[in-house]
Amino acid sequence: MPGDSMREVGHRIATARRAHRMTQDDLARAAFVSLSMLRKIEQGSRLPSDDTLDAIAAALAMDPSRLLAGHSRTDSRVHDALPALSAAIATYDLPDDGPTRPLVELHTAVANAVAWRLAAQYVQIAHNIPGLLAELSRAYHDAPIGHRPELAALLVTAYRSADAVAYKFGSYDLSARLVELMRWAAPQTENALLEASTAYVRSETFFAARAHGPGLCALEQAVDAAPRPDTPQTAAARGTLHMRAAVIAGRAGNAGAADVHLGEARRLGDLVPEGIYVGTAFGPSSVRIHEVSVAVSLGSDHLQRALAIAREWAPPPSLPSERRSGFYIELARAQLWAGAADDSFESLKVARRIAPQHTREHPWAREDAATLRRLKRADGESLTSFAEWIGAI
C-alpha cells in the first residue's frame, strides 16, 4: 500500500480513537497490540496486518472497512474465504477430526456471529464462520442424542450468518446450499420458531431467482405453519414472515397481498417491543422500514408513501446497522425515481456511514450510484469518489 494510503489509515485510526476519548495507551491495551506499533500505525509508517486492523476496529467498536483508505480489501477478504466456507458445508455430515470447545463457548461463538451479521460486519463472519461450522458439525455428530437439538439450533443460527455473507456477496448457489442445510437442521431443533426463521431466510432464494410468486406462496405456507402469536416470541416469528411476504408481494406487483401482509405485520409489531427475535429484528420500527421497502417494490404509484415516511421518521440508532442502512438504500431509490437526485445521494452516504460493507455490496446502491453519476456528471468529485468506491464506474 502506498505511503499516502498508510497515512490515511493511520489518520483514520487516530481520529476514531480521539472521538472515543481514548489515549494511544488505552487503544493499544484494548486491541492487545504494542504501544510502539500503534504509534507507528497512526504516524503512517507502518501498515496494520488484517488481524491487527480487526483488533483495533473491535476495540473502537467499528467496522474494519471504515478505517481503510481504500475499501477493496473488504471485498477480497470475503471472497477469499468463500472456498473454505464451501468446504465446511460440503462435509457437514462427515466433519474432520479436531478439537471442540465446551457447549457454553460454542454458544458464545455463535452469538458473536449473529452480532456481526446484524452489524453487517461480513469480514468478521467470513474469517470465523468456516471453522465454527466445522466445529459445530463435529460437536453435533459426537453428541448424545439428547443433546443434538441444542446443537442443531446452533447450526441453524450459524448457517444463517454464513448465508448472509454468501448472499450479500452474490454467491447465490452457495447461499442456496446454506439455506438447504438450515432446512435440514431446523426440524431437529424441536423448535418451531427456528423453523419459521428458516422459512424467512429461504425467501432469499426466491428473491435471487426473481421467482416472486412462488416465494409469496412459500411464505404464506410458513405463516400458516407458524406457532400461534400468543407470546412476544411467537408474535414476532409470525410478524417477520408477514414483513417478508409483503416485500415479495410488492416485487410480484401484487399490491393487494402486500397491503394485507403489511397490515398483519403492523398489528403484530404493535404487540411486541422492538428487538431481536430468533436472530431477526422485529417491532414497530422494523415494520415501518418494510413499508418503505414495499412502496419501492411496487413502483412509481407508491413512491410518495416511502417519501412521506422518511419526512416524518428515521430509523433509531438502536436498530441493527444492516436494517438501518437498508432503509436508506431503499429511500435513495425512491428519491432517485422521484427526481430528487441530491437527496438520493445523501441517503446513500448515510447508508455507507451506517454499514459500509452492506452498502458496498448492495446491487441497488451500486445501480443508483451509477445512475446518479450519469445524471450529475458535472458535479463535485464526492459523487465520483462514491461511485468508484462502490464499483459503479
Secondary structure, DSSP 8 states (H G I E B T S, - for coil): --HHHHHHHHHHHHHHHHHTT--HHHHHHHHT--HHHHHHHHHTSS---HHHHHHHHHHTT--GGGG-SSTHHHHHHHHHHHHHHHHHHHTTTS--------HHHHHHHHHHHHHHHHTT-HHHHHHHHHHHHHHHHHHHHHS-GGGHHHHHHHHHHHHHHHHHHHHHTT-HHHHHHHHHHHHHHGGGGT-HHHHHHHHHHHHHHHHHHT-HHHHHHHHHHHHHHS--S-SHHHHHHHHHHHHHHHHHHHHTT-HHHHHHHHHHHHHHHTTS-SEEETTEEESHHHHHHHHHHHHHHH-GGGHHHHHHHHHH----TTS-HHHHHHHHHHHHHHHHHTT-HHHHHHHHHHHHHH-HHHHHH-HHHHHHHHHHHHHTTTS-HHHHHHHHHHT--
